[in-house]
Amino acid sequence: MSGFTIINYQGSKNNLDNFIYSNIEKYLPSGKTILDIFCGAGSVSNIFRTTHKVFANDVETYSYMIVDSILNQPDYTAEPNFFDSFSKKYNRVSKQLSTPIIEDIKKEQTFLTNLDADSLIKLYHNYPTVWNNKKSPITNSSLSVEALRKEKGYYLFSTYFAGSYFGIEQALEIDAIIKCIHSQKKQFHNSLLHL
Ligand SMILES: C[S@@+](CC[C@H](N)C(=O)[O-])C[C@H]1O[C@@H](n2cnc3c(N)ncnc32)[C@H](O)[C@@H]1O
């Protein structure tokens, strides 16, 4: 039970799991149902999920996604070669998504290999994002939120966070993973997003 963490935030009961379990468990006949209202990051749901039936609620979508992945864990073993086919699909999707920005990805790889920080900074400075509205090969236009929406591609991280929070290739990898997850059965989405 200890050591469970998905996100850290103020108010999480994560560090109190043993204390909570030992003080509540004695009042709960096994098989009883627990309602974890305002479940946040789901640490309380996680404490009891194997011993009791747990329902959880929270107004925040992020919380729903986390706690859904904790309480409704899909059985991946029931799907033959699930992670093998996921990985093959990922390779195809990342290749396809990277096509318009492949030159920038190659430059980034070279600058990183050569430890060429000045060129890397320049590359990131010139890389088109929704923040600088530079002309992008992804939309074939100046990169704006509207142009991106019309494109309907999976380029969220590569157009918002590449060159700042993430490298260009890293951002593309995240976009490709999200695209692959969204192509799976709906009941796998939240679980896969948290793996
Ligand atoms: C302190 S956190 C809960 C911590 C949680 N027990 C844990 O260990 O992670 C409080 C939660 O209450 C949720 N919340 C606040 N008002 C709410 C409401 N009216 N309905 C549902 N959830 C609400 C917030 O979104 C937040 O996630």
Ligand as a Chemical Component Dictionary entry (heavy atoms), coordinates in Angstrom:
data_LIG
# 
_chem_comp.id                   LIG 
_chem_comp.type                 NON-POLYMER 
_chem_comp.pdbx_formal_charge   0 
_chem_comp.three_letter_code    LIG 
# 
loop_
_chem_comp_atom.comp_id 
_chem_comp_atom.atom_id 
_chem_comp_atom.alt_atom_id 
_chem_comp_atom.type_symbol 
_chem_comp_atom.charge 
_chem_comp_atom.model_Cartn_x 
_chem_comp_atom.model_Cartn_y 
_chem_comp_atom.model_Cartn_z 
_chem_comp_atom.pdbx_ordinal 
LIG C1  C1  C 0  -8.048  17.682 -0.338 1  
LIG S1  S1  S 1  -8.635  17.011 -1.847 2  
LIG C2  C2  C 0  -9.009  15.343 -1.457 3  
LIG C3  C3  C 0  -7.813  14.539 -1.133 4  
LIG C4  C4  C 0  -7.965  13.052 -1.330 5  
LIG N1  N1  N 0  -8.658  12.427 -0.247 6  
LIG C5  C5  C 0  -6.566  12.424 -1.508 7  
LIG O1  O1  O 0  -6.075  11.778 -0.601 8  
LIG O2  O2  O -1 -5.955  12.630 -2.568 9  
LIG C6  C6  C 0  -10.259 17.695 -1.982 10 
LIG C7  C7  C 0  -10.956 17.349 -3.281 11 
LIG O3  O3  O 0  -12.300 17.766 -3.178 12 
LIG C8  C8  C 0  -12.768 18.056 -4.492 13 
LIG N2  N2  N 0  -13.990 18.836 -4.415 14 
LIG C9  C9  C 0  -14.154 20.076 -3.894 15 
LIG N3  N3  N 0  -15.460 20.451 -3.964 16 
LIG C10 C10 C 0  -16.133 19.430 -4.550 17 
LIG C11 C11 C 0  -17.501 19.207 -4.886 18 
LIG N4  N4  N 0  -18.426 20.130 -4.626 19 
LIG N5  N5  N 0  -17.846 18.037 -5.455 20 
LIG C12 C12 C 0  -16.914 17.097 -5.719 21 
LIG N6  N6  N 0  -15.595 17.249 -5.413 22 
LIG C13 C13 C 0  -15.201 18.398 -4.833 23 
LIG C14 C14 C 0  -11.592 18.795 -5.108 24 
LIG O4  O4  O 0  -11.639 18.737 -6.531 25 
LIG C15 C15 C 0  -10.388 18.028 -4.513 26 
LIG O5  O5  O 0  -9.916  17.062 -5.423 27 
# 
loop_
_chem_comp_bond.comp_id 
_chem_comp_bond.atom_id_1 
_chem_comp_bond.atom_id_2 
_chem_comp_bond.value_order 
_chem_comp_bond.pdbx_ordinal 
LIG C1  S1  SING 1  
LIG S1  C2  SING 2  
LIG S1  C6  SING 3  
LIG C2  C3  SING 4  
LIG C3  C4  SING 5  
LIG C4  N1  SING 6  
LIG C4  C5  SING 7  
LIG C5  O1  DOUB 8  
LIG C5  O2  SING 9  
LIG C6  C7  SING 10 
LIG C7  O3  SING 11 
LIG C7  C15 SING 12 
LIG O3  C8  SING 13 
LIG C8  N2  SING 14 
LIG C8  C14 SING 15 
LIG N2  C9  SING 16 
LIG N2  C13 SING 17 
LIG C9  N3  DOUB 18 
LIG N3  C10 SING 19 
LIG C10 C11 SING 20 
LIG C10 C13 DOUB 21 
LIG C11 N4  SING 22 
LIG C11 N5  DOUB 23 
LIG N5  C12 SING 24 
LIG C12 N6  DOUB 25 
LIG N6  C13 SING 26 
LIG C14 O4  SING 27 
LIG C14 C15 SING 28 
LIG C15 O5  SING 29 
# 
